[in-house]
Amino acid sequence: MEFTHTPHPSPVDTDTRAQILAEPGFGKHFTDHMVVIDYDAEKGGWYQASIGPREPISLDPAASVLHYAQEIFEGMKAYKQDDDSLLLFRPEANAARFNTSARRMAMPELPEALFLESIRQLIAQDRDWVPEIEGGALYLRPFMFASEAFLGVRPATQYKYILIACPVGGYFKSDAPAVKIWVSRDYARAAPGGTGAAKTGGNYAASLVPQAEAIERGCDQVVFLDAVEHKWIEELGGMNLFFVFDDGSVVTPPLTGTILPGITRDSLIQLIREEGLQLREEPYSIDQWRADATMGRLTETMACGTAAVVTSVGTVAGPEGEFSIGAGGPGQLTSKLRERLVGIQKGAANDTYGWVTKL
Ligand SMILES: *Cc1c(COP(=O)(O)O)cnc(C)c1O
């Protein structure tokens, strides 16, 4: 598919951009351009692709996304290298997951090649927007939503795929070496048969009240338990979890449909096995977590996702009180894996798995 190009008539000036890139924060500054691709079942599918200035979009008030929330998204980072090239980390995995999410939300799939081409197109325009500060990257946000003006309840026939990007620094405010998390007993994120494995906005909407509860309790994030027994640890609002034991084994909750299959999670599984550690995908309960941490059998807990990469969970707070993990600070294996993964993502370490794409 050919992309029509409209250069930005008044892009952000160099000085302002340099100021933004020196302290980008997360998700509050955006690059100059965006990609838009339109879908209409009556026109035979995806029919029009463009790259142009990032600007507000106009939507009919009856657009079905506004009423029934047919929406999916992805999140990925591009890192700048010394030779000025950019590296993407496993973008094919994002393209594939985008379509898995689309199928669950009764939305059309976007050909993986078109997904990847949209990223190439945007980076070609906005490659000066990648921060070079420590931990900085260009965060890419592809998303799709139902744009058809129709209030009946059925899958829409018209969709928009859009790709925007923002320069980002570290994800957590303090770039905390270890985060404190809140165990939500009153709320669930996803139920069996629901949409927990799809990257869809509704899962995040459901997580905001418990997330606010976490912040009120002085925590950074909320950890969700399963919706049936309120016992099995699932994940954070946007990060997967790993539990590290003193016998050299590591456990992560299995993908049973209520957990988002993180690409960082999948990568860590491979890196943990590479370390010669025993990795098991099996259910792990909140009571066991507390007991193992208290006895010192559990030495670390890692939270992982594209935004924050890999971070230690230092303290867990819940209605039954608090417990800390290890010394409450960053864990040894967490730091090692973080370094290894970031090394691959930035092109500093050997990419033995063929994970990075150079642009
Ligand atoms: C995106 C996401 C993750 C992390 O996935 P990555 O591919 O590692 O970025 C974890 N949990 C949820 C709910 C997510 O939406």
The ligand as an SDF file (V2000), in Angstrom:
LIG
                    3D

 15 15  0  0  0  0  0  0  0  0999 V2000
    1.4790   -4.2770   27.5300 C   0  0  0  0  0  0  0  0  0  0  0  0
    1.1980   -4.9980   28.7840 C   0  0  0  0  0  0  0  0  0  0  0  0
    2.1600   -5.7600   29.4530 C   0  0  0  0  0  0  0  0  0  0  0  0
    3.6010   -5.8280   29.0290 C   0  0  0  0  0  0  0  0  0  0  0  0
    3.7790   -6.2810   27.7270 O   0  0  0  0  0  0  0  0  0  0  0  0
    5.1500   -5.9880   26.9650 P   0  0  0  0  0  0  0  0  0  0  0  0
    4.9530   -6.5940   25.6190 O   0  0  0  0  0  0  0  0  0  0  0  0
    6.2050   -6.6420   27.7370 O   0  0  0  0  0  0  0  0  0  0  0  0
    5.3090   -4.5120   26.9370 O   0  0  0  0  0  0  0  0  0  0  0  0
    1.7790   -6.4380   30.5920 C   0  0  0  0  0  0  0  0  0  0  0  0
    0.5260   -6.3730   31.0650 N   0  0  0  0  0  0  0  0  0  0  0  0
   -0.4250   -5.6480   30.4530 C   0  0  0  0  0  0  0  0  0  0  0  0
   -1.7870   -5.6100   31.0310 C   0  0  0  0  0  0  0  0  0  0  0  0
   -0.1250   -4.9350   29.2980 C   0  0  0  0  0  0  0  0  0  0  0  0
   -1.0830   -4.2100   28.7090 O   0  0  0  0  0  0  0  0  0  0  0  0
  1  2  1  0
  2  3  1  0
  2 14  2  0
  3  4  1  0
  3 10  2  0
  4  5  1  0
  5  6  1  0
  6  7  2  0
  6  8  1  0
  6  9  1  0
 10 11  1  0
 11 12  2  0
 12 13  1  0
 12 14  1  0
 14 15  1  0
M  END
$$$$
